[in-house]
Amino acid sequence: MKHLGRVAALLGLIASLWLVVHDNPGAVLALMRAAGVGLVLAGLAHVLPMLANARDWQTLIRGANRPGILGMLQLVWIRESVNSMLPVARIGGEVVSFRLMRRRGLRGSTAAASLVVDMQLTLISQLMFTMVGIGFLFVHAASGTLRLAADLAWGIVVLTPLLVLFSLVQHASPFERITRVLNHATSGKLAALVGQSAQIDRSIKLIWRRRGVVLCYLFFWQPLQCVLTALEIWLALNFLGAPVSFTEAVVIESLIQAISSAAFFVPGGLGVQEGGFILIGGALGLDPAICLALAGARRIRDLLIFLPGLLAWQMAEYAGDARGARRGVRSPGSGATHASHKVKNFRA
């Protein structure tokens, strides 16, 4: 399991290259060359959904040390960058975010609870948008593509109980229960962690009791985030010479997110994302070359947004160490290198 992330990344890269070579790479490159700077603009538009994510995540946090909107935007940027570019099974970004939030003075239970609830609500909203996308395919797609919609629908049926269980698990105080079991197994060596775990469980419950915040997250901020992410798809396709309706762009984005989430163990969704664009785009009547060019546009976004995000993470780690040194107290970890080792522990 140690090297599963690297193997998945390599296989995904091979799959991506095979898809491009198999479908007239010259045509794909010509489309991207013609779109030119338009694909850069589409990639930079990702700042908008990140800003929406920063605000909805911020609403889950209470207290004097709650980061401002720009601080939350930096956390979202780094979290997405780590999860998208490194083989960390889509969890390393949360680990890094937790460390950075602690360094900003946030209580551990508050930071952990906000991350857990943010993940829970994101999964619920993603499920809802995926169902909307599947419904659109059933109604508007060609009859030959109904098999794809049916397969996606069955996937949702299988995953729904797991997602519902994950969203309701806060009522069972899971962190405290797990820690008590581990403490018993280690003859009381983890006694201090039991109390901390109980605090996390209480903080999670307190967030869920703020029904106005939760409902606003689910029915305003998350839909806004999905619409703004679909704007990237809509802009890219228009610059690629394949204009689609904005509704179709939302459908493509909702379904590609579901496919990428299902393949969480593949870094950056290499190969999976390209294949997903071909399947979903084909169901909506898009040419395979256009679909692969659209996948290429998504990779341009990754280079423009997420590679600098990894650099921002390293800078934030060093800045935290510098602040700790000035205070005469060793900060958590020992710099970016230590943070990298922490993230490696979460690699698939």
N, C-alpha and C positions, 0 to 999 in steps of 0.2 A: 504493500500500500504506500510505502514511503515515496516511491518514484511514480506513482500513478498519475499525478498532475503533469509531470514532464512527458510521460508516454502519451497521455491524452492530448497534450499540446502538439507533440510531434505528429501524431496520427491526424489531428485536426488540420494542421498545416498541409500535410500531404493531401488530405481530402479537398481542401480549398484549392490547391494548385491543380488537382485533377479536374475539378469542376470547371475551372477557367480554361484549362487546356482542351478539355473535351468539348467546350462550346465556343469555339472560335475566339481565341484570346485577342486577336487583332481587332475584332469588332468591339469587344469589351473595352479595350484600351482606347480605341477611337472615340467611343462614347464619353469616356471619362476625360479625354483630352479636350473634346469639344465643350464639355461642361466647364472645364477650367476652374476659375476662381469661384464659380457658383457653388462647387462642392465644398470649398473652404468656408464659404458663408453658411452653407447648410450645417457643416460640422460645428462652427462656432455658435450656432443657434442653440446648441445643447446647454449653454449657460442658463437659458431661460427655465427649462425644467429643473435644473439643479437649484436654481433660486427658489422655485416653488417647493422643492423638497426640503430646502433649508428652512423655509418658513413653517411648513407643516411639522417638521421634526422639532422645531423650536417651541411650538405650542404645547408639546408634551412635557416640557421641562419647566419647573418652577424653582424659584429661589433667586437670591441676590447675585449669585455667580453664573446665572444663565448667560451663555454667549450671545452677543449681538448678531444681527442678521449676516453681517460679513464674516464673523467668526464661524457661524453655522454653515455658511456657504463654503468656507475653506474645509470644514469637516466633511461635508458631502462630497466635495471635489476629491479629497484624499481617499475617502472610503470607496467611492466608485472607481478611482484609479487603481487602488490595490486589488479590489475584487475583479476588475476587468482585465488587468494586465499581468497579474501574478497567479501561479497555480496554488491558490489558497482555498479552493472549494467554496468561493463566495462567502467566506466568513472572516477572512483575514482583515478585510476592511473594517469590520465591526470591532475587532481586537485593537487595531490601530486607533480607531476613533475613540474607544474607551480610554486608552492611554492618554491621548491628547486632551480629552475632556477632564481627566483627573488632574493633568498638569495645569489646566486652566482654573483649578480650584473647585470643581464640581464634586459633590459627594459621590462615592463609588456606587451606592445603591441608586442614586438619582440617575447617574449616567447609564448604568446597566439597564435600569428599568426603561428609560427612554429608548434605548436601542432595541430591547426586546419588543416593546409595544409598536415601535416603528416598523419592525419586521413583520409583526403579526398583521397590522393594518394594511401594510403594503401587499401582503399575500392575499388578503381578503379582497382588496380593490382590484388586484391583478386578476383574480378569479372572475370577478364581475365583468371586467372588460374583455376577458377572453370569451366569456359566454356571449357577450354582445357581438364580438367578431365572428364567432361560429354561427350565430343566428343570421348575420349578414351573408355569410357564405351560403347557407342553406337557401336563402331567399333569392340572392342575386347571381351566384356563381353558375357557371355552365353545368349541365347535368353530369358531365364527365368528371367533375371535380367534387361531387358530393361525397365521394369516398373519403377525401381528405377531411371534409367537415365532420363526417361521421367518426373518423378515427380520433380527431381532436376532441369531439364531444365525449367519446368513451374515455379518453384520457382524463377529462375533467371529472367525469363521474367517479373514476377510480381515486383521483386525488382529493376530491371534495371532503370526504370524511377525515382525511389526514389534516387538511387545512383547518377544518372546523375544530378538530381536536387541539391543534396548535393554538388557535385563537382563544380557546376556552381553558387552556391548561393553567392559566394564572389562578383560577379558583382552587386549585389543588396544592398550592404552595410548593411547586416542583423543586425549586432551588434548595429550600430548607430540607425537604424530604431526602433529596439525593445526598446533600452534605451530611445529614444524620447517618445515612447508611454508610457513607465513606468513613465518617468519624468512628462509627462502631467497628468497621473492618480494620481500622488502624489503631484500635485500642485508645481512642480519645485524643489522638495527636492533631485532629482537625477541629477541636472544640471551638476555637476562636472563629472559624469560618462558618459555624452553624448560625451564630448570631448575625453575621454579615449577610448570609444567604436569606435569613428571615427578613432582614431589612429590604432586600431586593424584592422579595415576594410582596411585602407590604406596599412598596413604592409602585409596583406594577398594578396592584389592585386599586391604589389611589388614582392612577391615571385613568383606568377603565371606568371609575366612578364619575369622572368628569365627562358626562355624556355629551354635553355641548361640544367639547373639544374633539371627542372621538367622532361624532357625527359630522362635524365640519371637516375633519381630516378625510373621512371616507367619501363624502358627497360634494366637497368643494375642492380641497387642495389636491387630492389624488386625481380626480378627473381633470383638473387644470394641468397637472403634471403630465398626464397621458396625452392631452391635446397638444401641449407645447412640444412634447417629444415627437408626436406625429407631424408637427410642423417641419422637423428635420426631413422626414420622409417626403413630405409634399414638396418642399423646396428642392431636394435632390432630384426627384423625378421630373420636376418641371425643367430644371437645368439640364437634365439628361435627354430632354426632348420627348418625354412620355408623360404629359400632364394627366393627372388623375384628380378625382374629386377629393376634397378634404376628408370626407367620410371614409373613402377607400384608404386614405393614408392612415387614419385612425385604426381601421381594421387591420392593416398590415402591421402597424406598430404593436397593437394589442396581442396579435398572434405570434409575432416574432419574439416578443418578451416572454410569452409562455414557453415557447420552444427553447429559448436560451436558458430560462430558469430550470427547465427539466434537465438540461445538459450542464448543470452547474459545475460538474467536475472537469469540464473542458475549459481551460483558460481562454478567456475572450470569446468563447463559443466558436473557436476555429473549426471550419468545415460545417459545423451544425448550423451556424447562422447563415452561411452561404446557401446550404441546401434548403433551409427554411424560407429564404427569400425566393428561391426558385419555385418551391411548392406553392407558397401563398400568392406570389406574384402571378404564377401561371394560372391559379384558380381565378384570378381577376383579369385574365387576358393579357398579361404583360409578357413580352418576349424574354426568353432566358438570358440573352445578352444584357438586356435592360436590368433584369433582376440581379445579375452578377455585378453589373456596374453600380447598382444601388448598394450591394453588399460592400463593394470597394469604397463607396462614399462613406459608409459606416466605419470602415477601417481608417479612412482619412480623419474622421472625427476622433477616433481613438488616439491617433498620433498627435493631433492638435490639442486635445483636452487632457487625455489621461497620462501620456508620457510626462508632460510638465507637472501633472498632479503627483507623480512619484517623486519628482524633484522637490516639490513643495513639502511632501511628507518628510524627506530627509532634512530639509531646512528647518521644519518645525521641531524635529527631534533634537537637532543641534541647538536650536534656540532654547528649548526646554532645559537642556543640559547646562547651557550658559547661565540661564536664570538661576538654576539650582546652585551652580558654583558661586555666583555672586552672593547668594544668601548663606553660603557656607554649609549647605545641605545637599547631599547627593540626591539628584532627582531620580525618579523611577527609571530603571533601565540604565544603560551606559551608552546612550547615543543611538544613532541610526542603525549601527551594526547590531546592537543588542535587540533593537526593534525588529530587525530583519529576522534574527533568530527566533524571536517570539512568534512572528508570523509563520515561520517555517513549521512550527509545531502544529499548525492548523492545516497544513497542506494535506491534500487527500493522499 
